[in-house]
């Protein structure tokens, strides 16, 4: 299925709910559970993984007959509906907080599905190779402490590159966003001043710049503005033909964002973690050769106890299917698949999900 066609679907949903991949803000456009009639399982949440989830659910229905209705309403809306018990599972680009988990009716398990890369995009004519940036430079740009493209702190990272005296126009998300959470999680990990303020979160008090709604809004603003810089999902950068920076990872390599470099950021994690690990883990600034430093999982949120034996079988069977068969289609839709050791760990974890046979 064409990635461009699929991507248009969540963008339409994003307009209604205040931005794509919206992890923090509630969605006033959340669809009523009545719209899910005829489905065997219902879910709601993150818009960023909607294209791959849409394909998975369609493929799974074709092969098993089990219908899964997923409403792409934003991560915050998905967490809310899961907490209220109006859906069978949720989905989020930022892991649930301790406070959010405490409000749930029972324990919630986080199942990583695919990986995404948040990329630093820019519009600067005349460059023939990706701009090189490190965490400190990015933090200082978005904090308003580096304001010119030819600032020595950028020029030093790009020897021999002719940089203009033009001002840098910072563009950031105006809506609550999992993309912002990942980006600010990375900046907090690599820059102590940023960690102190504005810190990490789904919504921030930005020191400088202009806001745009959704990944598509940021990409559109960058595309039409010479001298602009922002952050967005890898797929949006690729589809808009926007330049993306090569970013220094923990090993000091300048790594370009790609499916392979995002997967490398998670490589080895599954082998090191026991099956009962809480997978609310950050992989920004991950060690390892070739790892892209602004990478993250997106998660399915699964109740540890399913309120019927039938739904328990349907949901756990789907979890096994996406891990053993669904991952193969991730890269065709510009997502990074999970590394094999992590798939093995997650598959074993499915056995910890129980059914409430009294219902």
Secondary structure as UniProt FT lines:
FT   HELIX           3..17
FT   TURN            20..21
FT   TURN            28..29
FT   HELIX           33..36
FT   TURN            37..38
FT   STRAND          41..45
FT   TURN            48..49
FT   HELIX           50..64
FT   STRAND          68..72
FT   HELIX           75..84
FT   STRAND          89..92
FT   HELIX           98..103
FT   STRAND          108..122
FT   TURN            125..126
FT   STRAND          132..133
FT   HELIX           135..142
FT   TURN            143..144
FT   TURN            149..150
FT   HELIX           152..155
FT   TURN            156..157
FT   TURN            159..160
FT   STRAND          169..173
FT   HELIX           178..190
FT   HELIX           192..196
FT   TURN            197..198
FT   STRAND          210..212
FT   HELIX           214..223
FT   TURN            226..227
FT   STRAND          228..233
FT   HELIX           234..239
FT   TURN            240..241
FT   STRAND          243..244
FT   STRAND          246..248
FT   TURN            250..251
FT   STRAND          254..255
FT   HELIX           259..266
FT   TURN            267..268
FT   HELIX           269..272
FT   TURN            275..276
FT   TURN            284..285
FT   TURN            289..290
FT   STRAND          295..303
FT   STRAND          305..306
FT   HELIX           309..324
FT   HELIX           326..329
FT   HELIX           331..333
FT   HELIX           340..349
FT   HELIX           350..352
FT   STRAND          354..355
FT   TURN            357..358
//
